[in-house]
Amino acid sequence: MLDRIAGMEVFAKVATLGGLSAAARALGMSQTMATKHIGALEGRLGVKLLHRTTRKTTLSEAGRRYLESVERILSELAEADAVAVAERVEVTGTLRVNAPVSFGVRELVPHLAEFSGLHPGLTVDLGLNDRVVDLVEEGWDVAVRIGQIEDETLIARKLARCRLLVAASPAYLAKRGTPRTISDLVSHDCLGYTLSTALGPSRWYFGVDGSVSAPITGRLHANNGDALVAAALAGQGLIYQPTFLIGDYIRAGKLTPLMLDHPATELPGVFAIYASNRRPPAKVRAFIDFLVSRLGPEPHWDRELMQLAS
């Protein structure tokens, strides 16, 4: 019995090249063997796939429909082979990684020494900025993003949860009082993050699904979380930021978490994203797998923090 996959490969090659002899040459087999493969395939299916004359070979209607499935199957088989081979490929070259400034400095850089030790043939080119980069246009292999991933052309893998808390320095609360409800926020100096809708300079969002909004006012807005943290530590106002950014200061008593009448919302998560290539390079897979093992799913920056904030 002739191999079914080989028959599909012959059929697909005939459809591409337009003839049995050309397909046979491309596949390194005799025309007689190619003809046998097509005959076995048609016999198994019980339909005519090709119309053959002395001048040309064309697809039948059944052949055109069958070709769509064959091309998909052969593509998936090739991908499976590539994935298996890639597991043996040494992770080498240059990996270009983009990440937000604060998260990159705090949570990526401390792990890079270990990652580099695991893959001595790999160089990491780390770019830190808070804008949304275009991975393809700017040549990034992988990026770390926080929050909702809107671009459907990207593949995203969740690395960790991303909780939020409202906090302020003890000195600020002693001077201005402690807000008890989200409606109290409008009478306080709130430090707005200009790159976020949920944590922005004019409105903050609360509730499990982020559906409850509260107007805020404040005399300092910034596009960087570390700048807002420094301002909060100096007593300039209330801060509403991810726990990876303010957790250490809460544990140290330098910031006090605030429990209002609506819970702080939670961002969709911290994600690693890459362009929708069905076969991402081994270096990308290795890096993402490493981050998953080190950061998630329950991140170390939340350890004991939620008990302190309850």
N, C-alpha and C positions, 0 to 999 in steps of 0.2 A: 504494500500500500504506500503510495507516494505521500510525502510529507505535506500536510495542509498549509503550513506557513510558507514553505517553499513555493507552493502553488500560488498563494496570494502574492508573493513577491514577484513571480513571473507575470501574473496578471496585471499588477500595478505597473510593472516596467513596460509591458506591451501597451498599456493605456498611455503611458508617458511618451514612449518612443514611436508608437504607431505601427509596430510590426513585430512578428515573432522572431525573425532573424536578428533584428537589432537588439531586442530584449535578451535573446540568448547570448549574443556577443557580450553585452554589458554585464551579464551575470556569470560569464565564464562557463557556459554549458552548450551542448549541441542543440541545434534547432529541433531535432527529433525529441530530445528530452524536454525542451520547453513545451512542445506540442503535447507531449504526454501529461505534463503538469496541468495544462489548461483543460485537456480532455477529462482528467480525473476530477478536477474542480467542477466542471460542468456536470459530470456524471453524479457527483455527490449532491449537488444542488438541484439537479433535475431541470435546469434552465440553460438556455444558450446565452453565454456572456459576450461572445465576439461574433461579428459577421466578417468572414474571411473571403476575399476574392484573390485573383492572381495579382491584382494591382495594389490593394490596400486592405487593412484590417481596422474595423471600427467597432465601437461598443454598441451592444444592444441596449434597449431601454433597461432591462434587468441588470445588465453590466454596469450602466451608469449609476444605478442605485447601489449596486454592490460595491462599486469602487469607493464610494464615500465611507462605507464601513471598513473596508480593507485598509484605506489610507490611515484611518484613525487607529485601527488595531496595530498596524505596523509602526506607527509613530509611538504608541504607548509601549510597545515591545522595545523599541530603540531607546526610549527614555529609561525603561527599567534596566536595560543593560548598562546605560551610561551611569545611572545611580550606583549600580553594583560596582562598576569599575572605579568610580570616583571615590568610593570608600577606601580604595587602596592607594589613591593618589596622595602624595605628600602635600601638605598645605604649605605653599611657598608663594613668593611674589610680594606684592604690595596690596594691603587691604585699606581702602579709603573709607573711614568711618566719620559720620557727622552726628553731632549730639548737641542738645541745649547746654549752654555754658555751665550753669549751676549743677545740673545733674551729671554732666560729663566730668567736672572736676571732682565732685564728691563720690560718685558711684562707679564711674568707668575707669578713670585713671588709676585708682588704687588696685584694680584687678589686672591691669595690663601687663605688669611684670610677670604674674603667674601665667597669663595667656601666652606671652612671648616665650616663656620658658618651655611651654608645651609644644610650641611651633617655632623652633629657632630659625627656620628658613623663611619666615614671614616678617615683613616690615609693616607696621601699622602707621598710617597717615591719618591723624585725628584732627578734625576740624570742629571747633566749638563756636556756635552762634545760636541765637534764639529765633532767627527767622526760619520759615519753612523753605527748605532748599528743594530744588528740582534734581532728583537723583540722576536721571539720565542726562540732562543738559549739562550738569556740573561734574558728572563723572564719579559720583559716590557709589560705592559698592553696597553700603548698608547705612541706615540712619536710625537713631533712637528718637522717638517722638512720644510726647505725653499728651493724652487726651484722645478725642475722637479722630479716627483716620477716615477722611472723606474721599480720598482719591481711590477709585476702584481699579486703577491700573497698577496699584501697589499690593504686594502681599505683606500682611502684617502678622507677627507672632507676639503674643502677649508675654511680657517678661515678669511683670509684677503689678500688684494693686497700687493705686495712687489715691490715698485719703487726703482730705483737707482739714485744717483746723483754723479757727480764729484765735489769735493770741495777742498779748501786749506785754510790755515790760511792767514789773511791779511798780516802778516809779511813775509810769503813765497812769496806771490804775489808781494809785494813791492820790494823784493830782486831779484826775478827771472823773473818777468813779468807774464802777464796773457796769457795763451794759448787761441787761438781763434778757432783752428781747431783740429781735432783728429790727424792730421799729426804733429802738434806741440808737441804732448805728448812725442815723442821720445827724445826731447831735455830737458825734465824735469825729476825730480826725482819722480817716481811714486811708490806708496806703494802697492805692489802686495799681494793679498790674495792667499795663496798656496793651499787652499782647494777648489778653484773654477776655473772652466774653463773660465767663462765669465769675471772674475775679477782677473785673474791670474798674475803671476810675469813677464810674457813676452809679454802678449797680452791682450788688453781689447776689449770688443765687444759692439757695439752701434747699433742704429736703432730700430724701433718698434719691429721687429722680431729677433733682435740680430744678423743680418747677416753681419754687417759691422765691420771688425776687424781693430785694429790699434796696431802696435808694440809699446811697452813701455820699458823704462829702469828705473832702480832705485837701490838704495843701501840698501834698507831694504825690506824684504819679511817676512810675518808672517802667522801663521795658526789660528790667533785669531783676530776678528774685533776690539776689544777694544784696543789691542796693536797698531793696525794701526791708530786708532783714536787718541790715545795719541801721536803717532809720528807726525800726521798731525797737532795737536794742538801746538806741539812744533816747528812747522815750517820745518819739515823734508821733506815734499813732498806733492804731490797731492794724494787724496784718492778717491776711487770709491767704494761706499758702499751703502747698503740699507738705506732708509730714517729713519727707526726706530732707526738706530744706530747713525746717524749724524744730524738728524732733530733738536734736542734741541740746538746743538751747532750753527747751522745755524741761528735759531731764536734769539739766544743770541749774534750773531755777531762774534762769535769766529771762525767760518768757513764761507767761502764765496762760494756759489754755482757757478759753471762755466757753461756757455752756449756755447757749441761748435757747429760746423757746422753739426753734426749729433746728434739726441736726445739720451739721455741715454736709455738703454733698460730697460725692466721691467721683473723681474723674474716671473715664472708661479704663484707664490703665497706662502703664509704660509699655511701649511696643518697639520691637525691632522691625523695620520695614525694608523691603528691597523691591526692585522692579519685577514685574510679573513674568519673569523668565521661568519656564517650567523646569529648568535644570540650573539652579543657582550654583556658582562655583563652590568647590569644597571649602575654600577659605571663608566664605560667607556662612555656610552651614556650620562650620566649626566654631565661628565666633558667636553665632546666635545660640547654639547649644550650650556654649560656655556661659553666656550671660544668663540663660534660663537656670542653669545649675547654681549660679552664684547669687542671683537676685530674687528669685521667686520660688513659689507663688506668693508666700507670705513674707514680705521683705524684712530684712534685718532692721531697717530704720524705724519700723513700727513696734519693735520688741518692747513690751511693757509700757509703751507710750499711751495706748488707748485706755489702759487702766488709770493712768495719771490724769487723762483728760475726761474721765467719766464722773 
